[in-house]
Amino acid sequence: MTSTPSDPRPDPLAARPPDAAAFLAELRERVGTEVGASAWTRVDQARIDRFAEATGDRQFVHVDPLRAAAETPFGGTVAHGYLTLSMLGGAVGEVLPAHPCVRAVLNMAADKVRFLAPVRVNTRVRAVFTLTGVSALPEGKAALRLGATVQAEGDAGRPVLTAELTLMLVLEEAARETPRS
């Protein structure tokens, strides 16, 4: 008997639980390759102002366009370096492919952060990620290491920030475990 749209058969692979070990092995094979680039995002004054309000960092170079234009070499305001760094969270979520054995992705570390150039107001930026390492962690988790480069549009995509990120992947096995009391 053949399967037809009116007689769908269940996919035997769909019933199998995701194989985290195979997934990690696949990732290890990709170490050294580019994972992807996020979409271009405009860093406008409203975003800079919201970040200043959230962090309490209201230095004029970020929030006072007239004074920044008059007193700095940037011709106007610039984004906080930490705003640019914080944008990596959303960008990495954009480029990491979903996998059924991954239940959550958590930040573990941002190392070797370098602020290489200011991000002027209204500049569009994107992040490019390279997979640099994969390791298993206890309790059904894994660590994913990514090289991150934030580029500014124009200027041949000049880097404005580089960092090494470590993400914790909570795998399906860990999600199925019952919490210990």
C-alpha positions in Angstrom: 0.0 0.0 0.0 1.3 3.4 -0.9 0.9 6.6 1.2 -1.3 9.2 -0.3 -2.4 12.6 1.0 -5.7 11.1 2.1 -3.8 8.3 3.8 -0.9 10.0 5.6 1.5 7.8 7.4 3.4 9.1 10.4 7.1 9.8 9.8 9.0 7.3 11.9 11.8 9.9 12.5 9.3 12.4 13.8 8.4 10.1 16.7 12.1 9.7 17.7 13.3 12.2 20.3 15.9 14.6 19.0 19.5 13.3 19.2 21.5 15.9 21.0 24.8 14.0 20.6 24.3 13.9 16.8 23.4 17.6 16.8 26.6 18.5 18.7 28.7 16.3 16.4 27.2 18.2 13.4 28.1 21.5 15.1 31.7 20.4 15.7 32.1 19.7 12.0 31.1 23.3 11.4 33.7 24.9 13.7 35.6 27.6 11.8 32.7 28.4 9.5 30.4 31.4 9.4 27.0 30.8 11.0 25.4 33.8 9.4 24.8 37.6 9.4 21.9 39.4 11.0 19.7 41.9 9.2 20.9 45.5 9.1 19.4 47.5 12.1 19.4 51.3 12.3 20.7 52.8 15.5 18.6 55.9 15.8 18.5 58.5 18.5 15.3 57.0 20.0 17.1 53.7 20.6 20.1 55.5 22.0 17.9 57.6 24.3 16.1 54.5 25.6 19.4 52.8 26.3 20.6 55.9 28.2 17.4 55.9 30.3 17.7 52.2 31.0 21.3 52.4 32.1 21.6 55.9 33.5 24.4 56.7 31.1 23.3 60.1 29.9 26.7 61.4 28.7 26.1 64.3 26.3 27.9 62.5 23.5 25.0 60.0 23.4 21.9 62.1 24.2 22.6 65.8 23.2 22.8 66.0 19.4 23.6 69.8 19.3 26.3 69.6 21.9 27.8 66.4 20.4 27.9 68.1 17.0 29.6 71.1 18.4 32.1 69.4 20.8 33.0 66.1 19.3 34.6 64.9 16.1 31.6 62.7 15.3 29.3 65.4 13.9 26.5 64.3 16.3 25.7 61.7 18.8 27.0 58.1 18.9 25.6 55.0 20.4 26.9 53.6 23.7 29.4 50.9 23.2 27.4 48.7 25.5 24.3 49.3 23.5 26.1 47.9 20.4 27.3 45.0 22.5 23.8 44.3 23.9 22.4 44.2 20.3 24.3 40.9 19.8 21.7 39.0 21.8 18.9 39.7 19.3 21.3 39.3 16.4 22.5 35.8 17.5 18.9 34.8 17.9 18.3 35.8 14.3 21.1 33.7 12.8 21.2 30.6 15.0 19.3 27.8 13.3 16.5 26.3 15.4 16.9 22.6 16.3 14.4 20.4 18.0 16.8 19.3 20.7 17.6 22.8 21.8 15.1 24.1 24.4 16.8 27.3 25.4 19.9 29.4 24.6 21.4 31.4 27.4 24.3 33.9 27.5 27.3 32.6 29.4 30.1 35.1 28.6 31.2 37.9 26.3 35.0 37.8 26.2 37.6 39.9 24.4 35.1 42.6 23.7 36.7 45.4 21.6 35.0 48.7 20.7 36.8 49.5 17.5 34.9 52.5 16.2 32.0 54.7 17.3 28.5 54.0 15.9 27.2 57.4 14.8 23.4 58.0 15.1 21.3 56.6 12.3 24.0 54.2 11.2 22.8 50.7 10.3 24.8 47.8 11.8 24.7 44.0 11.5 26.5 41.2 13.3 28.4 38.4 11.6 29.0 35.2 13.6 31.6 32.5 13.2 31.4 29.2 15.1 34.6 28.8 17.0 33.9 26.0 19.4 31.4 23.5 20.8 31.6 21.5 24.0 29.4 19.3 26.1 28.5 20.5 29.6 27.0 18.5 32.5 23.3 18.0 32.9 22.3 17.9 29.2 23.8 21.3 28.3 26.4 22.4 25.8 28.5 25.5 25.3 28.7 27.2 21.9 31.5 29.6 21.2 31.0 32.3 18.6 33.2 35.0 17.2 31.1 38.1 16.7 31.8 41.1 14.5 29.5 44.1 14.4 29.8 45.9 11.1 28.6 49.4 10.2 27.0 49.8 6.8 29.2 51.7 4.4 32.9 52.0 4.9 33.2 48.5 3.5 31.4 47.1 6.5 34.1 48.3 8.8 34.0 46.5 12.2 32.8 48.6 15.1 32.9 45.9 17.7 34.3 42.4 18.0 33.7 39.9 20.8 33.9 36.2 21.6 30.5 34.9 22.9 29.8 31.8 24.8 26.2 30.5 24.8 24.7 27.7 26.9 22.4 25.4 25.0 19.9 23.7 27.2 19.2 20.5 25.3 16.1 18.3 25.2 17.5 15.8 27.8 17.9 18.6 30.4 14.4 19.9 29.7 12.9 16.5 30.4 14.7 16.1 33.7 12.6 16.7 36.8 13.8 19.6 38.9 15.5 18.4 42.1 14.0 19.7 45.4 
